[in-house]
Structure formats: structure tokens, C-alpha cells
Amino acid sequence: MDFESAYQWLLTYGYHIGQGLLLLAALVQLKNHKSALTMVCFAGFACFVIGTFIMLQSDGSFIELAQRSAGFADYSSTFMIGKAMNVTGFLAGAGCWFLVALNRQS
């Protein structure tokens, strides 16, 4: 494997691997410390991953819709729902993780 193909592979799949690791870390945290904050943290990161999946799927459906001249509205609304889930989930998960870390230090 040469450097260029490894770099392209990392750019393509690194974000998804990072999401999986973040979700796994939140699951381990939930297993070790069962509290409302850790449950919201896990749910937020799960929403983050699902939102990304919805955005990727809407992109594929947009290509199919454009080929059939079905319009732009379906792509836009589906993509925006996925983006809203992605951003909201990440902010909720990261915010709760931060609060859990602050509570441990107190």
C-alpha cells in the first residue's frame, strides 16, 4: 500500500471510524457510570452517527432523483434532517461528556 492510497483511504473512512470509536467510548462510559448524563451522551453520539448515515443516504438518492428529474426538494429536506440530527447529537453528546468529566473532578 503506497502513501497516496493510504491517505485517500484515511480521508474516505477515517471520519466513520472516528464516529464508531466515539460511540464505543460513550457505550463503555455508560456501562461504567450509569447516570442520566451518560445516557444522554450515548444517545447524542448515536444520533450523530445516524444523522451522518441519513445525510450520506440522501446524497445517493439525490443522484437518482436528478437522473429521473424528480426534483430537488426531497434531497434538501432529507439531507437537512440528517444534518440537524448530526449537529444536535454531536453537541448533546459532547456537552454531556464534558459535564460528566467535570463532575468526576469535583
C-alpha positions as CSV (number, residue, x, y, z in Angstrom):
1,M,0.0,0.0,0.0
2,D,1.6,3.3,-1.0
3,F,1.2,6.6,0.8
4,E,-1.3,8.1,-1.7
5,S,-3.8,5.2,-1.4
6,A,-3.4,5.1,2.4
7,Y,-4.1,8.8,2.5
8,Q,-7.2,8.5,0.3
9,W,-8.4,5.6,2.4
10,L,-7.9,7.6,5.6
11,L,-9.8,10.6,4.2
12,T,-12.6,8.4,3.0
13,Y,-13.1,6.2,6.0
14,G,-11.4,7.9,8.9
15,Y,-14.4,10.1,9.8
16,H,-16.6,7.0,10.1
17,I,-14.0,5.1,12.1
18,G,-13.8,8.0,14.4
19,Q,-17.6,8.1,14.8
20,G,-17.6,4.4,15.7
21,L,-14.9,4.9,18.2
22,L,-16.7,7.8,19.8
23,L,-19.9,5.8,20.1
24,L,-17.9,2.8,21.5
25,A,-16.3,5.1,24.1
26,A,-19.7,6.5,25.1
27,L,-21.0,2.9,25.5
28,V,-18.1,2.0,27.7
29,Q,-18.7,5.2,29.7
30,L,-22.4,4.3,30.0
31,K,-21.5,0.8,31.2
32,N,-19.2,2.1,33.9
33,H,-21.2,5.0,35.1
34,K,-24.9,4.7,34.7
35,S,-26.3,8.2,35.1
36,A,-28.7,10.5,33.1
37,L,-25.7,12.4,31.7
38,T,-24.0,9.3,30.3
39,M,-27.3,8.1,28.8
40,V,-27.8,11.4,27.1
41,C,-24.1,11.3,26.0
42,F,-24.6,7.9,24.4
43,A,-27.9,8.9,22.8
44,G,-26.4,12.1,21.4
45,F,-23.5,10.3,19.8
46,A,-25.8,7.6,18.4
47,C,-27.9,10.4,16.9
48,F,-24.7,11.9,15.5
49,V,-23.9,8.6,13.7
50,I,-27.5,8.1,12.5
51,G,-27.6,11.7,11.2
52,T,-24.4,11.1,9.2
53,F,-25.9,8.0,7.7
54,I,-29.1,9.8,6.7
55,M,-27.0,12.6,5.0
56,L,-25.0,10.0,3.1
57,Q,-28.1,8.2,2.0
58,S,-29.9,11.4,0.9
59,D,-26.8,12.2,-1.2
60,G,-27.2,8.9,-3.1
61,S,-30.9,9.4,-3.5
62,F,-30.3,12.9,-4.8
63,I,-28.3,11.5,-7.7
64,E,-31.1,9.0,-8.5
65,L,-33.7,11.8,-8.3
66,A,-31.7,14.1,-10.5
67,Q,-31.4,11.4,-13.1
68,R,-35.1,10.9,-13.2
69,S,-35.8,14.7,-13.0
70,A,-37.9,14.3,-9.9
71,G,-36.7,17.5,-8.3
72,F,-34.5,18.9,-5.5
73,A,-37.0,19.2,-2.6
74,D,-36.7,15.6,-1.4
75,Y,-33.0,15.7,-1.3
76,S,-32.9,19.0,0.6
77,S,-35.4,18.1,3.3
78,T,-33.8,14.6,3.9
79,F,-30.3,16.0,3.9
80,M,-31.3,18.8,6.3
81,I,-33.0,16.4,8.7
82,G,-29.8,14.3,8.8
83,K,-27.7,17.4,9.3
84,A,-29.9,18.6,12.1
85,M,-29.6,15.2,13.8
86,N,-25.9,15.1,13.2
87,V,-25.2,18.5,14.7
88,T,-27.7,18.2,17.6
89,G,-26.5,14.7,18.5
90,F,-22.8,15.8,18.5
91,L,-23.5,18.9,20.6
92,A,-25.6,16.9,23.1
93,G,-23.1,14.0,23.3
94,A,-20.0,16.2,23.6
95,G,-21.7,18.6,26.1
96,C,-22.8,15.8,28.4
97,W,-19.4,14.1,28.1
98,F,-17.8,17.4,29.2
99,L,-20.3,17.7,32.2
100,V,-19.5,14.1,33.2
101,A,-15.8,14.9,33.2
102,L,-16.4,18.0,35.3
103,N,-18.5,16.0,37.8
104,R,-15.7,13.4,38.2
105,Q,-13.1,16.1,39.1
106,S,-15.4,17.7,41.7
